[in-house]
Amino acid sequence: MSKERARRRAERLAVLQKEKAVRARRVARRQRRRALVRKLTPPRLSSDGRLYHRSRRQRLGIVIVPLIAIAAVWLFIPETALRILLTVLLVLAAPALVVVVLGRRK
């Protein structure tokens, strides 16, 4: 009888060890996956989810300064083709100028 109990106990322990090993592999895989996702996602620098924060004054300047420049082009340049060309140039150059002037802050 004791041999039978010892055999059953050994079987139970073997099953428990296998389950524990499977669980440990799952946990390790989950941790590796989370670490990889954490490494690949950019850091969230503010509580509202934006990566780069600009003040209200900076955002207003980003909108108003190009609009004033475009208005000046359309008021003071007589040729229509040159007006269009300078307007397109201002629209395309504005994002680069914003980054150069204000920079990307972390």
Backbone as CSV, one residue per row, in Angstrom:
resi,resn,N_x,N_y,N_z,CA_x,CA_y,CA_z,C_x,C_y,C_z
1,MET,0.814,-1.189,0.000,0.000,0.000,0.000,0.863,1.262,0.000
2,SER,1.932,1.309,0.800,2.766,2.496,0.856,3.520,2.699,-0.453
3,LYS,3.860,1.574,-1.123,4.522,1.712,-2.420,3.576,2.356,-3.426
4,GLU,2.313,1.970,-3.373,1.304,2.540,-4.277,1.153,4.046,-4.020
5,ARG,1.082,4.423,-2.747,0.958,5.845,-2.405,2.196,6.619,-2.854
6,ALA,3.345,6.046,-2.665,4.585,6.706,-3.079,4.617,6.887,-4.605
7,ARG,4.152,5.881,-5.331,4.115,5.968,-6.799,3.161,7.068,-7.238
8,ARG,1.941,7.124,-6.621,0.958,8.162,-6.972,1.491,9.557,-6.628
9,ARG,2.155,9.654,-5.470,2.735,10.939,-5.075,3.797,11.370,-6.081
10,ALA,4.620,10.431,-6.516,5.652,10.739,-7.509,5.017,11.185,-8.826
11,GLU,3.911,10.538,-9.223,3.206,10.950,-10.449,2.645,12.365,-10.299
12,ARG,2.030,12.641,-9.133,1.474,13.984,-8.892,2.581,15.040,-8.933
13,LEU,3.718,14.727,-8.296,4.827,15.674,-8.295,5.376,15.894,-9.706
14,ALA,5.429,14.836,-10.505,5.910,14.970,-11.879,4.970,15.859,-12.689
15,VAL,3.651,15.645,-12.519,2.669,16.476,-13.231,2.782,17.931,-12.774
16,LEU,2.927,18.147,-11.463,3.059,19.506,-10.943,4.323,20.189,-11.471
17,GLN,5.410,19.442,-11.553,6.650,20.013,-12.078,6.498,20.399,-13.551
18,LYS,5.814,19.534,-14.320,5.594,19.860,-15.730,4.737,21.120,-15.866
19,GLU,3.677,21.216,-15.061,2.812,22.395,-15.107,3.567,23.644,-14.688
20,LYS,4.407,23.499,-13.665,5.196,24.640,-13.214,6.180,25.087,-14.297
21,ALA,6.780,24.140,-15.006,7.714,24.480,-16.081,6.976,25.198,-17.225
22,VAL,5.780,24.695,-17.577,4.989,25.336,-18.635,4.627,26.758,-18.225
23,ARG,4.190,26.932,-16.992,3.822,28.252,-16.485,5.036,29.186,-16.484
24,ALA,6.194,28.679,-16.093,7.412,29.498,-16.066,7.797,29.928,-17.479
25,ARG,7.651,29.018,-18.468,7.954,29.385,-19.860,7.005,30.464,-20.352
26,ARG,5.707,30.338,-19.994,4.731,31.358,-20.412,5.062,32.716,-19.808
27,VAL,5.391,32.717,-18.523,5.722,33.977,-17.855,6.974,34.589,-18.470
28,ALA,7.982,33.780,-18.741,9.216,34.285,-19.342,8.940,34.845,-20.738
29,ARG,8.121,34.153,-21.524,7.783,34.620,-22.867,7.023,35.940,-22.793
30,ARG,6.078,36.040,-21.843,5.310,37.276,-21.668,6.230,38.430,-21.269
31,GLN,7.183,38.162,-20.372,8.108,39.215,-19.953,9.007,39.654,-21.102
32,ARG,9.475,38.707,-21.913,10.307,39.071,-23.072,9.514,39.912,-24.059
33,ARG,8.259,39.520,-24.302,7.408,40.259,-25.236,7.148,41.673,-24.715
34,ARG,6.852,41.805,-23.426,6.615,43.130,-22.851,7.867,43.998,-22.921
35,ALA,9.025,43.396,-22.658,10.279,44.149,-22.727,10.532,44.632,-24.152
36,LEU,10.252,43.782,-25.138,10.448,44.169,-26.532,9.502,45.293,-26.920
37,VAL,8.236,45.179,-26.532,7.265,46.231,-26.837,7.670,47.532,-26.158
38,ARG,8.110,47.460,-24.923,8.538,48.651,-24.191,9.738,49.300,-24.869
39,LYS,10.637,48.457,-25.406,11.824,48.990,-26.055,11.481,49.636,-27.395
40,LEU,10.496,49.102,-28.114,10.177,49.598,-29.446,9.239,50.802,-29.446
41,THR,8.480,51.012,-28.386,7.563,52.143,-28.362,8.282,53.384,-27.851
42,PRO,7.974,54.543,-28.435,8.629,55.760,-27.970,8.120,56.142,-26.587
43,PRO,8.931,56.827,-25.843,8.508,57.200,-24.494,7.407,58.245,-24.531
44,ARG,6.484,58.136,-23.599,5.432,59.140,-23.478,5.933,60.167,-22.473
45,LEU,6.109,61.379,-22.970,6.720,62.390,-22.140,5.710,63.241,-21.390
46,SER,4.461,63.182,-21.768,3.467,63.966,-21.050,2.242,63.100,-20.791
47,SER,1.407,63.576,-19.900,0.259,62.767,-19.504,-0.831,62.729,-20.568
48,ASP,-0.799,63.663,-21.528,-1.842,63.671,-22.552,-1.443,62.876,-23.794
49,GLY,-0.302,62.215,-23.782,0.069,61.316,-24.860,0.917,61.943,-25.938
50,ARG,1.192,63.246,-25.859,2.015,63.880,-26.888,3.487,63.634,-26.584
51,LEU,4.261,63.435,-27.640,5.688,63.228,-27.457,6.408,64.542,-27.188
52,TYR,6.020,65.588,-27.889,6.666,66.882,-27.732,5.608,67.899,-27.349
53,HIS,5.895,68.664,-26.321,4.924,69.619,-25.814,5.366,71.022,-26.199
54,ARG,4.455,71.797,-26.738,4.721,73.192,-27.055,3.737,74.048,-26.273
55,SER,4.197,75.207,-25.863,3.329,76.098,-25.113,2.285,76.706,-26.051
56,ARG,1.282,77.301,-25.468,0.228,77.934,-26.268,0.817,79.050,-27.121
57,ARG,1.734,79.828,-26.563,2.371,80.916,-27.311,3.147,80.368,-28.510
58,GLN,3.855,79.267,-28.321,4.602,78.679,-29.437,3.655,78.181,-30.522
59,ARG,2.574,77.508,-30.116,1.625,77.011,-31.124,0.983,78.161,-31.884
60,LEU,0.639,79.241,-31.186,0.088,80.416,-31.867,1.104,81.003,-32.843
61,GLY,2.356,81.078,-32.430,3.405,81.586,-33.322,3.584,80.710,-34.544
62,ILE,3.472,79.386,-34.352,3.617,78.454,-35.477,2.519,78.695,-36.510
63,VAL,1.346,79.118,-36.076,0.236,79.370,-37.004,0.273,80.792,-37.550
64,ILE,0.501,81.772,-36.686,0.351,83.170,-37.087,1.504,83.664,-37.953
65,VAL,2.733,83.329,-37.628,3.880,83.844,-38.390,3.825,83.426,-39.858
66,PRO,3.571,82.163,-40.196,3.455,81.834,-41.630,2.266,82.531,-42.307
67,LEU,1.158,82.692,-41.566,0.019,83.393,-42.164,0.358,84.851,-42.461
68,ILE,1.078,85.521,-41.568,1.500,86.900,-41.819,2.456,86.961,-43.000
69,ALA,3.377,85.990,-43.063,4.324,85.964,-44.184,3.592,85.746,-45.507
70,ILE,2.609,84.856,-45.531,1.841,84.611,-46.762,1.033,85.848,-47.130
71,ALA,0.453,86.505,-46.131,-0.299,87.737,-46.411,0.628,88.805,-46.977
72,ALA,1.831,88.914,-46.431,2.784,89.900,-46.948,3.172,89.577,-48.387
73,VAL,3.368,88.303,-48.674,3.693,87.905,-50.056,2.569,88.321,-50.987
74,TRP,1.332,88.047,-50.612,0.203,88.346,-51.494,-0.073,89.846,-51.577
75,LEU,0.340,90.630,-50.582,0.132,92.076,-50.641,1.223,92.789,-51.434
76,PHE,2.471,92.366,-51.290,3.584,93.142,-51.834,4.205,92.581,-53.102
77,ILE,3.883,91.380,-53.506,4.446,90.787,-54.732,3.396,90.902,-55.834
78,PRO,3.741,91.566,-56.930,2.716,91.781,-57.966,2.456,90.559,-58.862
79,GLU,3.464,89.739,-59.165,3.264,88.627,-60.103,2.597,87.447,-59.399
80,THR,1.557,86.915,-60.037,0.789,85.820,-59.443,1.607,84.531,-59.355
81,ALA,2.386,84.246,-60.376,3.183,83.014,-60.364,4.195,83.040,-59.217
82,LEU,4.822,84.190,-59.006,5.785,84.321,-57.915,5.086,84.238,-56.559
83,ARG,3.889,84.782,-56.466,3.090,84.672,-55.227,2.839,83.209,-54.878
84,ILE,2.381,82.461,-55.879,2.074,81.038,-55.662,3.337,80.277,-55.277
85,LEU,4.429,80.567,-55.991,5.690,79.882,-55.710,6.157,80.169,-54.278
86,LEU,6.116,81.423,-53.854,6.554,81.765,-52.495,5.614,81.195,-51.436
87,THR,4.322,81.145,-51.740,3.367,80.550,-50.792,3.651,79.066,-50.603
88,VAL,3.874,78.357,-51.694,4.201,76.926,-51.602,5.512,76.730,-50.855
89,LEU,6.477,77.583,-51.140,7.762,77.490,-50.458,7.603,77.713,-48.954
90,LEU,6.795,78.694,-48.571,6.558,78.937,-47.144,5.853,77.757,-46.474
91,VAL,4.869,77.193,-47.164,4.128,76.055,-46.583,5.042,74.849,-46.417
92,LEU,5.903,74.621,-47.387,6.808,73.463,-47.294,7.944,73.686,-46.307
93,ALA,8.397,74.919,-46.161,9.534,75.193,-45.285,9.120,75.421,-43.838
94,ALA,7.854,75.696,-43.590,7.407,76.022,-42.231,7.721,74.919,-41.208
95,PRO,7.438,73.639,-41.481,7.768,72.612,-40.467,9.257,72.532,-40.156
96,ALA,10.092,72.654,-41.173,11.542,72.612,-40.928,11.984,73.814,-40.110
97,LEU,11.427,74.983,-40.410,11.780,76.175,-39.643,11.321,76.072,-38.195
98,VAL,10.173,75.477,-37.977,9.682,75.298,-36.604,10.660,74.433,-35.815
99,VAL,11.128,73.344,-36.417,12.055,72.457,-35.714,13.393,73.150,-35.488
100,VAL,13.861,73.921,-36.487,15.153,74.606,-36.324,15.051,75.695,-35.271
101,VAL,13.990,76.489,-35.307,13.875,77.612,-34.392,13.499,77.154,-32.981
102,LEU,12.488,76.315,-32.867,12.002,75.924,-31.537,12.654,74.652,-31.024
103,GLY,13.127,73.816,-31.916,13.783,72.580,-31.505,12.791,71.557,-31.000
104,ARG,13.272,70.336,-30.846,12.468,69.258,-30.277,12.885,69.085,-28.842
105,ARG,11.997,69.424,-27.945,12.329,69.320,-26.527,11.812,68.000,-25.991
106,LYS,12.528,67.476,-25.015,12.078,66.250,-24.357,11.680,66.557,-22.954
